[in-house]
Amino acid sequence: MTFRTATEAAAGIRRGALSARDLTEELLDRIEESQLNAVVETHRDVALEAAEDADRAVARGADLGPLHGVPMTVKDAFAVEGMHTTWGEPAFAKHVADHDAAVVERLRAAGAIVVGKSNVHHMLADFGRTVNPVYGRTLNPRDPARTPGGSSGGAAAAVAAGLSYLEYGSDLAGSIRIPAAYCGVYGLKPTAGTVPLRGFQPPGPPADPGRDFPSAAGPLARSAADLRLALGVTGGPDGADAHAYSWRLAPPRHTRLADFRAGVVLDDPRCPVTAEVGDALSDAVGALARAGVRVTEGWPDGVDPAAQAESFGFQVELFFAMHEGDVAGVVEQERRRHASAAAWGRYFRDVDVFLCPTVFTTAFPHDGEQDRYDDQVFWIAQASLPGLPAVSAPAGGTLPVGLQVVGPAHEDDTAITFAELAAAVAGGFVPPGE
């Protein structure tokens, strides 16, 4: 079961074919033996007790949640009651949360067993690496000499290495999608505002759990189906909003690969991809076209990718209060963001998904200097600025290459389903070493 999906594990537990306790104990043993430094804290006794409770619930025929008995981990940045929340910052190294983040509450309500926390880059401040002065560096299970990406590098490495059946991370500047691409797993940045961010913050007074654009919380997994499952149990309004409206995961536009219309851009002179990335993505799109996907090349009308990347960078700086009060500049950048969302909205009237690289390169060496380091956000910015859902899906390559599947706003399952169906003809998760 080491590299089976969370969906398969949950189904086996529900049928009584698998024991939650056995799965949890085996997972904890693998974590202890791992040299990747992906999972940095576990509560073995608490997790095993929860797993035994899960098995007893199956035996007595109780109502079971969709993730019943499935052991998993979450990014250190989310509060988990009784566990440390450090954000990799020494000043927070001894902070133990006295509550669960909204995401953790919902995962537990669905039956998941949160066994531990995965490593992050210091204060989540890097999309390319995962290293901090509290826990140290996380290694890529595909090649330990290379980075797993950041800041959810521990999350992606844990899923790829079989140290977790499911993970939950966060994505401000590609922090789910870039590690997913570098480690060869699936990662979803949901539509902006879909998953509540309560409890996702450094230790301190409670923050406003509002929309917090452009940050998003989302799952990482070994299958696209697991992304759907995780989003289904964690999405929806929180707090006072939950009394006003409800949320459901909208159905996908299509359920057959041959019915999809896909826009495609696999390279751009403003952020050229490496040969390995270009070859893998070209092969993947060729296979999709042969499977019947109707492919249209080119950026959407009204979308300037370089301007979107620049505007997204401005939004991130504004988010961190780094901007120096240029009111006219703020207004112009907000105009660009809304114009981008409108252009993509028009585009998705005639196209179902948009395919492009997740990142222009494969994982790079830990200590090597990488030219164009900041270019890693060029491709992810195209979905982030307008707040669109985007899946990074494994697309082959000697080192993993990520294909980014961008979907229409609030139609996350269209992107997830396309990635799920695409795995039959191009890419998909492959365990390290195979």
GIWOJO-V93440 format. One line per field, one symbol per residue. ss: DSSP state (h for helix, s for strand, l for the rest). burial: # if it has 9 or more other C-alpha atoms within 8 Angstrom, else .. Layout:
ss = ???
burial = ???
//
This chain:
ss = lllllhhhhhhhhhhllllhhhhhhhhhhhhhhlllllsssslhhhhhhhhhhhhhhhhlllllllllllsssssllslllllslllllhhhlllslllllhhhhhhhhlllsssssslllhhhllllllsslllssllsllsllsllllllhhhhhhhhllllllssssslllllhhhhhhhllsssslllllsllllslllllllllllllllssssssllhhhhhhhhhhhslllhhhhhlllllllllllllhhhlssssllllhhhlllhhhhhhhhhhhhhhhhlllsssslllllllhhhhhhhhhhhhhhhlllllllhhhhhhhhhhhhhhhhhhhhhlllllssssslllllllslllllllhhhhhhhhhhhhlllllssssslllllllssssssllllhhhhhhhhhhhllllllllllll
burial = ..#####.##.###.#.####.###.##.##....########...##.###.##.##.....#..###############.#######..##.###..#########.#############.#.##########..####..#.########################################################.......#..#.########################....#......#..#.#..#.#########...#.#..###.######.###.#####...#...#.#..##.##.######.............#..###.##.###.##..##############...........######################.###########.#############.#####.....
//
